[in-house]
Amino acid sequence: MAEEKETPEPTEESAGEAGAEQGGSAEQPAGAEQAPTAERPEGVQEGQAAEEVSKDTRMWAMICHLAGLAGYILPIIGNIVAPLVIWQIKKDDDPFVDEQGKEAVNFQISISLYALISLPFCFICIGGFMMAAVVIIDLVFLLIAAIKANNGEHYRYPLCIRFIK
C-alpha cells in the first residue's frame, strides 16, 4: 500500500549544498577556504591574524592570560603577579605579547578591585552573589581571551580598567 518514492542520487552540487546546510563540509574547489589545521584554527582564513603571529608568540600571549588563574591558588595577588611576571619577561620579544600581557594584567587588577569592593557586601546578603559574579566573569573572559590569543587575534577585555597603557 505504501509506495516508496525514488530519490535521485545526489550530485556534487546538491551534496555540497546539503553538507553546508547541515554544518558538514563538502569538497570545495581550489581557491576556496580550506579545512582548519593545527597551524590555522577554524574561523581564521589564510593570511589573517594567525599567519602574522608566530606559534610561539601566540602561546606566550595565551599563557599571559591563563596566568590569571594563579589567583585561585594565591588569592588577590596571585592573579596579578603571575601575568605581570610573564608579561615583563616576554614583552620585548613581540608586540603581540606586549599588548596581550598589558590586557591580562589590567583585567586581573580590575577583577581584584571588583572582588575587594564586593567583600564588604558579604556582611549583607548580596556580597556572596557579587563575589560569585566576579569569579564567573573572571573565568569566562579569561578563557575567551586565552583562546583568542592562541588564535592570534587581538582581544580587549570588557569591564576592564586600563591602568597600564
C-alpha positions as CSV (number, residue, x, y, z in Angstrom):
1,M,0.0,0.0,0.0
2,A,2.7,2.5,0.9
3,E,4.8,3.2,-2.1
4,E,8.5,4.1,-1.7
5,K,9.5,7.2,-3.6
6,E,12.7,7.1,-5.5
7,T,15.0,9.8,-4.6
8,P,17.6,10.8,-7.1
9,E,21.2,10.2,-6.2
10,P,22.9,13.4,-5.1
11,T,25.2,15.2,-7.5
12,E,28.3,17.0,-6.3
13,E,26.4,20.3,-6.2
14,S,23.5,19.0,-4.2
15,A,25.8,17.1,-1.8
16,G,27.8,20.2,-1.2
17,E,24.7,22.2,-0.5
18,A,23.3,19.6,1.8
19,G,26.6,19.3,3.6
20,A,26.8,23.1,4.1
21,E,23.2,23.2,5.3
22,Q,23.9,20.5,7.9
23,G,27.1,22.1,9.0
24,G,29.2,19.4,7.4
25,S,32.0,20.0,4.9
26,A,31.9,19.0,1.3
27,E,34.7,19.1,-1.2
28,Q,35.4,22.6,-2.3
29,P,37.0,23.8,-5.4
30,A,40.6,25.1,-5.5
31,G,40.9,28.6,-4.0
32,A,38.0,28.1,-1.6
33,E,38.6,28.2,2.2
34,Q,40.4,25.1,3.4
35,A,39.6,23.0,6.4
36,P,41.1,24.1,9.7
37,T,44.5,22.7,10.5
38,A,46.8,22.7,13.5
39,E,48.5,25.8,12.1
40,R,45.3,27.6,11.1
41,P,42.4,27.3,13.6
42,E,38.7,27.2,12.5
43,G,37.3,30.6,11.6
44,V,40.7,32.1,10.7
45,Q,41.3,32.4,7.0
46,E,44.7,32.1,5.4
47,G,46.5,35.4,5.6
48,Q,44.6,36.6,8.6
49,A,45.9,37.3,12.1
50,A,47.1,33.7,12.8
51,E,49.5,33.8,9.9
52,E,51.1,37.1,11.0
53,V,51.7,36.0,14.6
54,S,54.1,33.1,15.2
55,K,53.0,30.0,17.1
56,D,55.5,30.7,19.9
57,T,54.2,34.3,20.3
58,R,50.6,33.1,20.4
59,M,51.5,30.6,23.1
60,W,53.1,33.2,25.3
61,A,50.2,35.6,24.9
62,M,47.8,32.7,25.9
63,I,50.0,31.9,28.9
64,C,49.8,35.6,30.0
65,H,46.0,35.3,30.1
66,L,45.9,31.9,31.7
67,A,48.4,33.0,34.4
68,G,45.5,34.9,35.9
69,L,44.3,31.5,37.2
70,A,47.0,31.7,39.8
71,G,44.7,33.9,41.8
72,Y,42.7,30.8,42.7
73,I,45.8,29.4,44.4
74,L,47.1,32.7,45.9
75,P,44.1,35.0,46.2
76,I,44.1,38.7,45.4
77,I,47.8,38.9,44.4
78,G,48.5,35.7,42.6
79,N,46.2,36.7,39.7
80,I,48.1,40.0,39.3
81,V,51.7,38.8,39.9
82,A,51.7,35.8,37.6
83,P,50.6,37.6,34.4
84,L,52.8,40.6,35.4
85,V,55.9,38.5,35.6
86,I,55.3,36.7,32.3
87,W,54.5,40.0,30.6
88,Q,57.6,41.6,31.9
89,I,59.8,38.8,30.8
90,K,58.3,38.5,27.3
91,K,57.1,42.0,26.4
92,D,60.3,42.9,24.5
93,D,60.1,39.8,22.3
94,D,57.0,40.6,20.4
95,P,54.5,43.5,20.3
96,F,51.6,41.0,20.3
97,V,52.7,39.5,23.7
98,D,53.3,43.0,25.0
99,E,49.7,44.1,24.1
100,Q,48.0,40.9,25.4
101,G,50.2,41.0,28.5
102,K,49.0,44.5,29.3
103,E,45.4,43.4,28.7
104,A,45.8,40.4,31.0
105,V,47.4,42.5,33.8
106,N,44.8,45.3,33.5
107,F,42.0,42.8,33.7
108,Q,43.3,41.0,36.7
109,I,43.9,44.2,38.5
110,S,40.3,45.2,37.7
111,I,38.9,41.8,38.9
112,S,40.9,42.2,42.1
113,L,39.3,45.6,42.7
114,Y,35.8,44.2,41.9
115,A,36.4,41.4,44.4
116,L,37.6,43.8,47.1
117,I,34.6,46.0,46.5
118,S,32.2,43.1,46.9
119,L,33.9,41.9,50.1
120,P,32.2,44.3,52.5
121,F,28.8,43.4,50.9
122,C,29.3,39.9,52.3
123,F,28.0,41.2,55.6
124,I,24.7,41.7,53.9
125,C,23.3,39.0,51.7
126,I,24.3,40.3,48.3
127,G,28.0,40.0,48.8
128,G,28.1,36.3,48.1
129,F,26.2,36.9,44.8
130,M,28.6,39.7,43.8
131,M,31.6,37.6,44.6
132,A,30.2,34.7,42.6
133,A,29.6,37.0,39.7
134,V,33.1,38.3,39.8
135,V,34.5,34.8,39.8
136,I,32.3,33.7,36.8
137,I,33.2,36.9,34.9
138,D,36.9,36.3,35.5
139,L,36.8,32.7,34.4
140,V,34.7,33.3,31.3
141,F,36.6,36.3,29.9
142,L,39.9,34.8,30.9
143,L,39.2,31.7,28.9
144,I,37.9,33.6,25.9
145,A,41.0,35.8,25.9
146,A,43.3,32.8,26.1
147,I,41.5,31.1,23.1
148,K,41.6,34.3,21.1
149,A,45.3,34.9,21.8
150,N,46.1,31.3,20.9
151,N,44.3,32.0,17.6
152,G,46.5,35.1,17.0
153,E,43.5,37.5,17.5
154,H,43.8,40.8,19.4
155,Y,41.4,40.7,22.4
156,R,40.3,43.5,24.7
157,Y,38.5,42.6,27.9
158,P,35.2,44.2,28.6
159,L,34.6,45.7,32.1
160,C,38.4,46.4,32.3
161,I,40.0,49.5,33.7
162,R,43.1,50.3,31.7
163,F,45.7,51.1,34.3
164,I,48.7,50.2,32.1
165,K,48.6,51.7,28.6
